[in-house]
């Protein structure tokens, strides 16, 4: 989900704080508070997302009540798009014809993915620093830097509202510290300032003439052992989850997820005859890289929001497990 625009915030001039055990503890608490704030608080505002020369603007309203969380996103620029997410799933209204599509199985947040990190797992791969304070969208933001220790992962700069921990601004950084993408609030209301009418209007529009996505035909099972594995991984990456998915026509794929505590890389293995024709080698979509190769009649796809070197290193080492 991408949104862009430039925002100039006034720096109040605190120097970068050196990394230490006490700072690591503080950083862990900041990240925990951020996760709670993004999911449990009421907030409303305009988000701008910048990636390369593309700028998108989205209006977001997030509210929580006794029925759970409710979230509405509306594109302010580009193709008309609207999303409503609640405990019943997600509904999309997209395009000039305002076609509505619903998916009751989807209830995850549509706010861009955030690095909700366990610092005890990530400390070997990242340095974590409390940095400067800035003024963003009329609010004070404490900067928290998550700096990669090698070329195999991206870094983050986060600006969090001190009292609540709510994310005000987010930057994804490359291996040389350059900014690859950024997302920020340009205006923001919290708590009782949020106007629930912005959420209600979306619910009324999306409830009318809604078409349901076809139910999934695939059956998913988790297994204790893998049929495939990556024998070479960047330092710090470990197997986080694994599943096999079988369908009615006996086609299947295996899905492995490796994580370093912040970054995640997915590996999909599926029969070549059931996979759409895709060119082997490296591909890129924004900040996401993928590497595809064929092994023993299977298509191996390694995908992640990580540098190109990471997906290529992992993909080259994916092979069947010897039994």
N, C-alpha and C positions, 0 to 999 in steps of 0.2 A: 504494500500500500504506500504510494509515493506522493509526497507533497512538497513544494519548494517555494522559497522567497527569502529575501535577505532581511535580517533583523539585527540592528545595532544595539547592543546592551552596554550600559556603563559599567566598566570594571572598577571595583572598589579597592583593588590593588593588594590583595594578600599574596605573598610568595608561595610557591609550591612547597608543600610539607613533605619532608623526607619520609620514605617508607620505614615503618617500624612495627613491632608487634602490636602496640597500642593503636596505631593507625589502622592496621589490618582489622582489629576488633571493631574500631569505629566504622570502617568501610563495610564490614559485614552487617552491622546494625543499620547503616544507611540503606543498603540494598534490600534488607528485609523490610524496612519501612516503606521503601519505594514499591515493592511488590504488593504490600497491603494497601497502600494508598491507591494504586492504579486499579485495584479490583474492588475495593470496599468504599471508596469515597464518592461523593457527588461532585462532578466537575463538568464544565462546559466551556468551549472556546473554539478558536480557529487555529488549525494546525497547518504549517507550511513545510513541505518536504522537498528537498533539493537533491537531485542526482544528475551529475554531468550538466547538460544544458536544459534539463527538464525541470519544470517547477509546477507543483500541484498544490492546491489548497483544499482543505477538508474542514467542514464544521462537525464537531463531535459533541455529543451530550451523553454523559454516563451517570446513571442514577441507580441507587440500591434501595430496595424496600423489603417488606416481609416476604415477597414472592421471589426475591433474588435480584440479580442485576439486569438492567436494561440499558442498551447502548444504541445510539443512532449516529450514523455517519452520512454526511451529504457532501458530494463533490461540489465545490464552489467554482472550479475551473474545469475546462475540458469536457469530455462526454458526460452527460447527466447520469449520475449514479447515486443510489441511496441504499443503505444497509440498516436493517433493524435486527438486533440480536437480543434474545432474552432466554428464559429457562425453557421455552418451547422450541428453540432452535434459531435459525437465521433466515431472513428474507431479503432478497436483493431486488431492487428496482433499477433497471439499467437501460440506457439508450434513449433515443428520441421517441421510440414507440412506448416507453415506460413499461416494458414487459416485466412481470413479476415472477420470481422463482423462489421457491421455499425449500428448505432442507431441515427437517426436524432433528436430524442427527448432529447438526453443527451448532455448537453453543460456545465455542472458544471466542475470545476477544478478537476484534478486528484491528485493535490498536497495534501498531508495528511491534514486532518481536523485540523483547528487551532482555538484556543479559542478567537474568536473575541467578546469581552465582553463589555457590558454596565456596567461600574463599579458601577453606582448608584443602579443597581439591585443586583449586586454580593457582595457588600461591607459587608453585614451581614454574608455571607457564606465564604468569603475569605479575607485574609490579602494580600495586594499588596505592594511589596517592590522593589525599585531599588537597585541593588546589585553591584557586582564586574564588572570589565571590563576584557575581554579576547581577545586574538588574535585567530581568527578562519578563516581558509582558506585564509590567507593573509589579512584579514580585521579585524578592531576593532569591537568588539561586546559588547554592553551594556546589562548586564543581568537584566532581569525583572522576579521576583518570584511571582507566584500566589499561595498562601499557603492556603489549606482548613482549616477551623476552627473546623471540626468534621470528623468522620469516613465515612461519606456518599458521599464523592466526592474525586476525584483525584486532585493533584496540577500540576502546570506547572513551568518549568524554561525555559525562552525564552532569546535568545541572538540576539539583533537587531543591524543592521548596523546604526550608529548614524545619518549620513546625510540623508539616504533614508528611514530608518525604515524597510528595508528588513530583513526577518528572516534568520539568519545564522545557528542557532542551536536550537533544541527543545528537551526538556526532559519531560516525563510524570512521576509524582512521586506518590507513594502510601501513605497510611494514616500515615505511620511512616517516611515519607520523603525519602524513598528508591527510586531509579531510576527503573522504570518498563520498559521503552522503551526510545530510543533516536533516533533522526534524525539530521543529520548535513551535511552541504556542506564540502567537502574536497578540492574542487577547485571551484572558482566562478568568472564569468565575468559579468559586468553590462553595460547597456547603449550601446554606440557605439562599445564596445569590443565584443559584441555578434555576432557570426557568423551565418547569416541567412541561410547558406547552410545546416546546420544541420537540420533545420526545413523543407526546401524544399525537401530534399532527402526523408524524411518520407512521405510527401504529394504525391510524385510521386509513391512510393512503394504502398501506401495504396489506391490510386485511381484505381489501376489495379485490375480487377476481384473482386469487392466488393459485398458481399451478404448482403442484408438488413435484419434486424430483423423483425419478423412479427409485424404488428402494434398492439397496445394494444386493447383488446376487452372490457376492463373494462371502465365503466363510473364512474367518480368521482364527488361527490357532497359534499359541505361543509354544515354543519348544525349549527344552533345557539345553540342548546341544545344537550347534550350527552345522550346516552342510558345507558352508563356505566361510572363509575368513580372510582378513587382511593380515599378511605376515609382517608388513612394515608400516609402522605408524609414527607420526611426529611425536616427540616427547610429550608426555602428559595425557595423550588420548587413550581412552579405555572403552571397551564395549559397554554401552549403556542399556541397550535393549535389542531384542531379536524376535522376529515372528516369521511364520510362513503363512501364506494366504493361498487357499485352494478354492477353485470355482467349480461350477457344475460341469464344465467341459474338461475338467482335469488339468487345465492350465494352472500354473502356479508361479508365484515369485517368492523369493526370500528377501527380507528387509532387515538390514543391520544398521544400528545407529551407534556411532562412536562419539564421545564427548571428552573435552578437557576440563569440564566444569563450567565453561561459558560457551565456547563454540561447539557446534554439532555438525557431523558429517553423516549423511545417509548413503547406504549402499543398497541398490536394488539388483537382484539377479532374476532374470526371467527368460523363458525359452525364446530363441531368436525368431521362430516362426510366428510367435504371438506378439512380438514387439514391433511397433511401427518403425519403418525404415528411418534410421538416423545416422548421420555421418559419424564415424568413429573419430576419437580425439577430443580436443579441448573445446568447450563452448563457454560463453559468458552471457549472462543477463543481468545488467546492472552490476551489483557487487557479488552476485552469486556465480560460482563456477561449477562446471560439470565436466566430467571426463568419461567417455564411453569406449569400451572395447569388448570384443567378442572372445569368449573362452569356452571351449568344449561345447559349442552349440548353444551357449547361453549369452545373453547380452548383460554386461555388467555396467551399471551406471553409478558413478560416485558424484554426489551432489552436496554442496554446502555453501554457506555464506562465509567463505574462507578464501585465502589467496589461491591462485592457480597451482602453485607448487604443492599445496596440500592435497588437492584432489588427485593430481597426477601421481604423486608418490604413493598414495593409498591404492589407486586404481591399478597401478602396475603390479601390485603385490596380492591382488585378490585372486584366489584360486580355490578349487574344491578341497575340502578337508579329506585327507587320506584316512580310510577306515581299514 
